[in-house]
Amino acid sequence: MELVDRIRSRFEQDGDFFIEEHIWAGRPVRVMGFKSLIDLPRTWANLQTSIREADWNGSQDPIAFLSVLAHIGQVLSEPNEDTLYSALTSGSLIVSCPDPKVYLQVLPVPVTLHRGIEQPINENVLQGAASAFSDDLLTNVGLMKKELNTEKLCTKMYLTGKNTPRKITLMYLEGQVKPDLLREVKERLEANKHQDIYNVQRLSKSLGFHPWSALPKFYTTELPIEAAYALRQGRLLLFIDRLPLALILPALVSDIFMMENDRNYSAMFMYIIRGLRLAGILIDLIIPALYVALVSVNPEVLRIELALTIAESRSGVPYPAFIETMLLLIVLELIIVASVRLPKSIGPTLTVVGGIILGQAVVQARLVSSLLIIILAATSIANSTVVGFQNSLPLRLYKYLTLILAALFGILGIMSGLVILCAFFASATTYGIPYLHFFKPKDDSSG
């Protein structure tokens, strides 16, 4: 079976695929592609114009015919079925000529299937550029080239996967990135090009990261200014086609509380903002556990007036402080997940009204204390001060560690939990780069 026939049988059940026969310079050709990816009327008009303008001279010489085809598209030398499949699914037009036997890849007029450059959805910018990455890979690369107008910006493209081919782009600044980090990532991407990579989990697996890691290996952002700063630090940037995010490798502890956009304020306000974020991290980790420790294990630490106030707020509550706190934390997590999944038109209303009604109802029913409602509200606000949604997820998990240790050992358990977290952060590495490492651009003289 010929290659064209195998391609035809492969897409036999696909109504979007077309294959048509035409005559070019007295020679039969077959043209194939996907209707949803190609603007057919404009593409046919461009092809007919190119064919009419070609200098055929009525020649039937195969060499002259090939030279003219080379001006219309790219002649593929001995392609296989997978090569043609990848070209078709990427939006190209394939022309098959039986005499001489040659395949031509033509770049057609594409159908616009991606949104334009819009404002960021998940990362608010108060003072800075409001452009965000889009679903189109080339658009994202173009945004980075505009942000970093330098010849040192290097871009390498990979086509990964057999069943669902997907493009991946690796970007870095020559002279800034560590050679060992760059070599390791390149080798792993080259070695796993056969794997289907269409989400961050599969990319993490192909790069050799543990799937159950409690620390994020990528810092994801939809802001070109943040991605550009990461490149100047000497980190790597990865784009996956149809994913409107930049994946910065490796992720560091500074990503939790530092943003490049902070530098658009004066130095004093920049450090105040970052200090508030650090305070929010500590509040998120400590306050729920501290409530359990002081109520259940170490009430003698409190002053007598405060101890009596807390005891009065908990009068009639049938559960221990640990169970009470865990129940409300789980309800709070459910509210956060629901706010993400609900439609934007009704999500904020339902979550706010539901939270107020639920909080007042459980207090009046004497299921939890009113003080705990205040503490968990402060915890939720503190967790939202963290930079990046992917960085807030591990913190929401770590606070359960300190909470369990506080229920067992009191204040000593909280300190032990913080020590365990610090040791865990200190031991985490990505390709030999510690998680607590701080990159600094070579041209950056400030803090």
C-alpha positions as CSV (number, residue, x, y, z in Angstrom):
1,M,0.0,0.0,0.0
2,E,1.3,3.4,-0.9
3,L,2.0,6.1,1.6
4,V,-0.9,8.3,0.5
5,D,-3.3,5.3,0.7
6,R,-2.1,4.5,4.3
7,I,-2.7,8.1,5.3
8,R,-6.1,7.9,3.7
9,S,-7.0,4.8,5.6
10,R,-5.7,6.2,8.8
11,F,-8.1,9.1,8.6
12,E,-10.9,7.2,7.0
13,Q,-13.4,7.9,9.8
14,D,-12.3,11.5,10.2
15,G,-14.8,13.8,8.5
16,D,-12.5,16.8,8.9
17,F,-9.8,15.2,6.7
18,F,-9.9,15.8,2.9
19,I,-7.9,14.5,0.0
20,E,-8.4,15.9,-3.5
21,E,-6.9,15.3,-6.9
22,H,-5.7,18.3,-9.1
23,I,-3.7,18.9,-12.2
24,W,-0.5,21.0,-11.9
25,A,1.3,21.7,-15.2
26,G,-0.3,18.6,-16.8
27,R,0.7,16.4,-13.9
28,P,-1.8,14.8,-11.5
29,V,-1.3,15.6,-7.8
30,R,-3.2,14.8,-4.6
31,V,-3.7,17.4,-1.9
32,M,-4.6,16.5,1.6
33,G,-5.1,18.3,4.9
34,F,-7.6,19.2,7.7
35,K,-10.5,21.6,7.0
36,S,-10.6,22.9,10.6
37,L,-6.9,24.0,10.4
38,I,-6.8,25.5,6.9
39,D,-8.6,28.4,5.5
40,L,-9.3,26.6,2.2
41,P,-10.7,29.4,0.0
42,R,-7.7,31.7,0.7
43,T,-5.2,28.8,0.5
44,W,-6.5,27.7,-2.9
45,A,-6.4,31.3,-4.2
46,N,-2.8,31.6,-3.1
47,L,-1.8,28.3,-4.6
48,Q,-3.4,29.1,-7.9
49,T,-1.6,32.4,-8.0
50,S,1.7,30.7,-7.3
51,I,1.1,28.0,-10.0
52,R,0.2,30.6,-12.6
53,E,3.2,32.8,-11.8
54,A,5.6,29.8,-11.9
55,D,7.8,29.5,-14.9
56,W,6.7,26.1,-16.3
57,N,7.6,26.9,-20.0
58,G,5.5,23.9,-20.9
59,S,8.4,21.7,-19.9
60,Q,7.7,18.1,-18.8
61,D,11.2,17.7,-17.4
62,P,10.9,16.2,-13.8
63,I,13.9,18.3,-12.6
64,A,12.2,21.5,-13.8
65,F,9.0,20.4,-12.2
66,L,10.7,19.8,-8.8
67,S,12.5,23.2,-9.0
68,V,9.1,24.9,-9.4
69,L,7.6,22.9,-6.5
70,A,10.4,24.0,-4.3
71,H,9.2,27.6,-4.7
72,I,5.7,26.7,-3.6
73,G,6.6,24.7,-0.5
74,Q,9.1,22.4,1.2
75,V,10.0,19.2,-0.6
76,L,10.1,16.3,1.9
77,S,12.9,13.8,1.2
78,E,11.7,10.2,1.8
79,P,9.0,11.0,4.4
80,N,7.4,8.2,6.5
81,E,3.8,8.0,7.7
82,D,4.6,9.6,11.1
83,T,6.3,12.6,9.4
84,L,3.3,13.2,7.2
85,Y,0.9,12.7,10.1
86,S,2.8,15.3,12.2
87,A,2.8,17.8,9.4
88,L,-1.0,17.3,8.8
89,T,-1.9,17.7,12.4
90,S,0.2,20.8,12.7
91,G,-1.9,22.5,10.1
92,S,0.2,22.0,6.9
93,L,-1.0,21.0,3.4
94,I,0.6,17.9,1.9
95,V,0.9,17.6,-1.9
96,S,1.7,14.1,-3.3
97,C,3.1,13.9,-6.8
98,P,3.3,10.4,-8.4
99,D,5.6,11.5,-11.3
100,P,8.2,12.3,-10.1
101,K,7.4,10.6,-6.8
102,V,7.7,13.5,-4.3
103,Y,5.9,15.0,-1.3
104,L,5.5,18.7,-0.8
105,Q,4.7,20.4,2.5
106,V,2.9,23.7,1.9
107,L,2.2,26.3,4.6
108,P,-1.4,27.3,4.0
109,V,-3.5,30.2,5.3
110,P,-4.4,29.0,8.8
111,V,-7.7,29.2,10.6
112,T,-7.4,31.4,13.7
113,L,-8.0,29.0,16.6
114,H,-6.4,30.9,19.5
115,R,-7.3,34.0,21.4
116,G,-5.3,37.2,21.2
117,I,-3.2,38.8,23.9
118,E,-5.4,39.6,26.8
119,Q,-5.0,40.7,30.4
120,P,-4.0,38.0,33.0
121,I,-6.8,36.1,34.6
122,N,-5.2,34.5,37.7
123,E,-2.5,37.1,38.4
124,N,-3.5,40.7,39.1
125,V,-1.1,43.4,38.1
126,L,-1.5,46.8,39.9
127,Q,1.4,48.6,38.3
128,G,3.1,47.0,35.3
129,A,2.5,45.4,31.9
130,A,-1.0,43.8,31.6
131,S,-0.2,41.4,28.8
132,A,-0.6,37.7,29.5
133,F,0.4,34.5,27.7
134,S,-2.1,33.0,25.3
135,D,-2.9,29.4,24.1
136,D,-0.7,29.9,21.0
137,L,2.9,28.8,21.3
138,L,4.4,31.2,18.8
139,T,2.5,34.1,20.4
140,N,4.1,33.3,23.7
141,V,7.6,33.1,22.2
142,G,7.0,36.5,20.5
143,L,6.0,38.0,23.8
144,M,9.2,36.8,25.3
145,K,11.3,38.2,22.4
146,K,9.6,41.6,22.9
147,E,10.2,41.5,26.6
148,L,13.9,40.5,26.2
149,N,15.2,42.2,23.1
150,T,18.6,40.5,23.1
151,E,20.6,38.2,20.8
152,K,21.4,36.0,23.8
153,L,17.8,34.7,24.1
154,C,17.9,31.2,22.7
155,T,14.9,29.2,21.7
156,K,14.7,25.5,21.0
157,M,11.6,23.7,19.7
158,Y,10.7,20.0,20.4
159,L,7.9,17.9,18.8
160,T,6.9,15.3,21.4
161,G,4.5,12.4,21.3
162,K,3.3,9.8,18.8
163,N,-0.4,9.6,19.5
164,T,-1.0,13.3,20.2
165,P,2.0,15.3,19.0
166,R,2.6,18.5,20.9
167,K,5.2,21.2,20.6
168,I,7.3,22.2,23.5
169,T,9.6,25.3,23.5
170,L,12.7,25.7,25.7
171,M,14.0,29.2,26.2
172,Y,17.1,30.5,28.1
173,L,19.6,33.3,28.1
174,E,23.0,32.3,26.9
175,G,25.7,33.1,29.4
176,Q,23.2,33.3,32.3
177,V,21.9,29.7,32.6
178,K,24.0,27.1,34.4
179,P,25.5,24.6,31.8
180,D,24.7,21.6,33.9
181,L,21.1,22.5,34.3
182,L,20.7,23.2,30.6
183,R,22.4,20.0,29.5
184,E,20.3,17.9,31.9
185,V,17.0,19.4,30.7
186,K,17.9,19.1,27.0
187,E,19.0,15.4,27.4
188,R,15.8,14.5,29.1
189,L,13.6,16.2,26.6
190,E,15.5,14.6,23.7
191,A,15.3,11.1,25.4
192,N,11.5,11.4,26.0
193,K,10.4,12.9,22.7
194,H,8.3,9.8,22.0
195,Q,6.1,10.4,25.1
196,D,2.8,12.3,24.8
197,I,3.2,15.5,26.8
198,Y,0.1,17.6,27.0
199,N,0.0,18.7,30.7
200,V,2.4,19.6,33.4
201,Q,2.3,16.2,35.1
202,R,3.5,14.4,32.0
203,L,6.2,17.0,31.5
204,S,7.3,16.5,35.1
205,K,7.5,12.7,34.5
206,S,9.5,13.1,31.3
207,L,12.0,15.4,33.2
208,G,12.4,12.8,35.9
209,F,10.6,14.4,38.8
210,H,8.9,12.4,41.4
211,P,5.1,12.5,40.9
212,W,4.3,12.7,44.6
213,S,6.6,15.6,45.4
214,A,5.2,18.0,48.0
215,L,7.1,20.9,46.5
216,P,6.4,22.3,43.1
217,K,9.2,21.8,40.6
218,F,7.9,24.5,38.3
219,Y,7.0,28.0,39.0
220,T,4.1,28.8,36.7
221,T,3.2,32.3,35.6
222,E,1.1,34.0,32.9
223,L,3.0,37.3,33.1
224,P,5.9,37.8,30.5
225,I,7.6,40.2,32.9
226,E,8.0,37.5,35.5
227,A,9.2,35.0,33.0
228,A,11.7,37.5,31.7
229,Y,13.1,38.1,35.2
230,A,13.4,34.3,35.7
231,L,15.5,34.1,32.5
232,R,17.8,36.9,33.7
233,Q,18.3,34.9,36.9
234,G,19.6,32.0,34.8
235,R,16.6,29.8,35.0
236,L,14.9,27.9,32.1
237,L,11.5,28.6,30.5
238,L,9.3,25.9,29.1
239,F,6.1,26.4,27.0
240,I,3.7,23.7,26.1
241,D,1.5,24.4,23.1
242,R,-2.2,25.2,24.0
243,L,-1.2,25.9,27.7
244,P,-1.3,29.6,28.4
245,L,1.4,29.5,31.1
246,A,5.2,29.7,31.3
247,L,6.8,27.0,33.3
248,I,9.9,28.3,35.1
249,L,12.5,25.7,36.1
250,P,13.7,25.2,38.8
251,A,11.1,26.5,41.3
252,L,12.7,28.2,44.3
253,V,11.5,29.3,47.8
254,S,11.7,33.0,46.7
255,D,8.9,32.4,44.2
256,I,6.5,32.2,47.2
257,F,6.9,35.8,48.3
258,M,8.9,37.7,45.6
259,M,7.6,39.1,42.3
260,E,9.5,41.2,39.7
261,N,6.5,43.5,39.6
262,D,7.3,44.5,43.2
263,R,10.3,46.5,41.7
264,N,7.9,48.9,40.1
265,Y,7.4,50.4,43.7
266,S,10.0,52.1,45.7
267,A,12.5,49.9,47.7
268,M,10.8,50.6,51.0
269,F,7.4,49.6,49.9
270,M,8.8,46.5,48.0
271,Y,10.3,45.2,51.2
272,I,7.1,45.9,53.2
273,I,5.0,44.0,50.7
274,R,7.4,41.0,50.7
275,G,7.4,41.1,54.5
276,L,3.7,41.0,54.7
277,R,3.7,37.9,52.4
278,L,6.2,36.2,54.7
279,A,4.0,37.1,57.7
280,G,1.0,35.6,55.8
281,I,3.0,32.4,55.3
282,L,3.8,32.1,59.0
283,I,0.2,32.9,60.0
284,D,-1.1,30.2,57.6
285,L,1.2,27.6,59.1
286,I,1.0,28.5,62.8
287,I,-2.3,30.1,63.8
288,P,-4.7,27.1,63.5
289,A,-2.1,24.9,65.3
290,L,-1.5,27.5,67.9
291,Y,-5.2,27.6,68.7
292,V,-5.3,23.8,69.2
293,A,-2.1,23.9,71.3
294,L,-3.2,26.6,73.6
295,V,-6.8,25.3,74.1
296,S,-6.0,21.5,74.5
297,V,-2.4,21.1,75.6
298,N,-0.8,24.3,77.0
299,P,-3.6,26.5,78.4
300,E,-1.3,27.6,81.2
301,V,0.6,29.7,78.7
302,L,-2.4,32.1,78.3
303,R,-3.2,34.9,80.7
304,I,-6.2,34.2,82.9
305,E,-8.4,36.8,81.2
306,L,-7.7,35.4,77.7
307,A,-8.1,31.8,78.9
308,L,-11.5,32.6,80.4
309,T,-12.6,34.4,77.2
310,I,-11.6,31.3,75.1
311,A,-13.3,29.0,77.5
312,E,-16.5,31.0,77.4
313,S,-16.5,31.0,73.5
314,R,-16.1,27.2,73.6
315,S,-18.8,26.5,76.2
316,G,-21.2,23.9,74.9
317,V,-18.9,22.8,72.0
318,P,-19.0,19.0,72.1
319,Y,-15.8,18.3,70.2
320,P,-12.2,18.6,71.2
321,A,-10.3,21.6,69.7
322,F,-8.5,19.4,67.2
323,I,-11.6,17.8,65.7
324,E,-13.4,21.2,65.7
325,T,-10.5,22.8,63.8
326,M,-10.1,20.0,61.3
327,L,-13.8,20.0,60.5
328,L,-13.8,23.7,59.8
329,L,-10.6,23.5,57.8
330,I,-12.1,20.8,55.6
331,V,-15.2,22.9,55.0
332,L,-13.0,25.9,54.2
333,E,-11.1,23.8,51.6
334,L,-14.5,22.7,50.1
335,I,-15.5,26.4,49.8
336,I,-12.2,27.3,48.0
337,V,-12.6,24.4,45.6
338,A,-16.2,25.3,44.9
339,S,-15.3,28.9,44.2
340,V,-12.9,27.7,41.5
341,R,-15.4,25.3,39.9
342,L,-18.5,27.5,40.0
343,P,-19.4,29.8,37.1
344,K,-17.9,33.3,37.5
345,S,-21.4,34.9,37.5
346,I,-22.6,33.0,40.6
347,G,-19.5,31.7,42.2
348,P,-18.5,34.7,44.4
349,T,-22.1,35.2,45.5
350,L,-22.7,31.6,46.5
351,T,-19.3,31.2,48.3
352,V,-19.6,34.5,50.3
353,V,-23.3,34.0,51.2
354,G,-22.7,30.3,51.9
355,G,-19.7,31.1,54.1
356,I,-21.4,33.7,56.1
357,I,-24.6,31.7,56.7
358,L,-22.6,28.5,57.4
359,G,-20.3,30.3,59.9
360,Q,-23.1,31.9,61.8
361,A,-25.1,28.7,61.9
362,V,-22.4,26.5,63.3
363,V,-21.6,29.1,66.0
364,Q,-25.3,29.4,67.0
365,A,-25.6,25.6,67.0
366,R,-22.6,25.4,69.4
367,L,-20.7,23.1,67.1
368,V,-17.6,25.4,67.0
369,S,-16.4,28.4,68.9
370,S,-16.7,31.9,67.4
371,L,-13.0,32.5,68.0
372,L,-12.2,29.6,65.6
373,I,-14.2,31.2,62.9
374,I,-12.1,34.4,63.2
375,I,-8.8,32.3,63.2
376,L,-9.7,30.3,60.1
377,A,-10.9,33.5,58.3
378,A,-7.5,35.0,59.0
379,T,-5.8,31.8,57.9
380,S,-7.6,31.9,54.6
381,I,-6.7,35.5,54.0
382,A,-3.1,34.8,54.9
383,N,-2.9,31.9,52.4
384,S,-4.1,34.2,49.7
385,T,-1.1,36.5,50.1
386,V,1.3,33.9,48.6
387,V,2.5,34.5,45.1
388,G,1.1,32.0,42.7
389,F,-1.8,29.6,43.2
390,Q,0.6,26.6,42.8
391,N,2.6,27.9,45.7
392,S,-0.4,28.2,48.0
393,L,-1.4,24.5,47.6
394,P,1.7,23.1,49.4
395,L,1.2,25.6,52.3
396,R,-2.4,24.5,52.6
397,L,-1.1,21.0,53.1
398,Y,1.8,21.8,55.4
399,K,-0.5,23.5,58.0
400,Y,-2.1,20.1,58.7
401,L,1.3,18.8,59.7
402,T,1.8,21.5,62.3
403,L,-1.9,21.1,63.4
404,I,-1.5,17.4,64.1
405,L,1.8,17.9,66.0
406,A,0.2,20.7,68.0
407,A,-2.6,18.4,69.0
408,L,-0.1,15.8,70.2
409,F,2.7,17.9,71.8
410,G,1.3,21.5,72.1
411,I,3.7,24.4,71.4
412,L,6.6,22.0,71.3
413,G,4.9,20.2,68.4
414,I,4.5,23.5,66.5
415,M,8.2,24.2,66.8
416,S,9.0,20.6,65.8
417,G,6.7,21.0,62.7
418,L,8.5,24.2,61.7
419,V,11.9,22.5,62.1
420,I,10.7,19.6,60.0
421,L,9.5,21.9,57.2
422,C,12.8,23.9,57.3
423,A,14.8,20.6,57.0
424,F,12.6,19.4,54.2
425,F,13.0,22.7,52.3
426,A,16.8,22.5,52.8
427,S,17.0,19.0,51.5
428,A,15.0,19.5,48.4
429,T,16.9,20.0,45.1
430,T,16.2,20.2,41.4
431,Y,19.0,18.9,39.2
432,G,21.5,19.7,42.0
433,I,20.1,23.3,42.6
434,P,18.8,23.6,46.2
435,Y,15.2,24.8,46.7
436,L,16.5,27.5,49.1
437,H,19.0,28.8,46.5
438,F,18.6,32.5,45.5
439,F,19.5,33.4,41.9
440,K,20.5,37.0,41.3
441,P,20.8,38.5,37.8
442,K,24.3,39.7,36.9
443,D,23.0,43.1,36.1
444,D,21.0,43.5,39.3
445,S,22.7,45.6,41.9
446,S,19.7,46.0,44.2
447,G,18.3,43.5,46.7
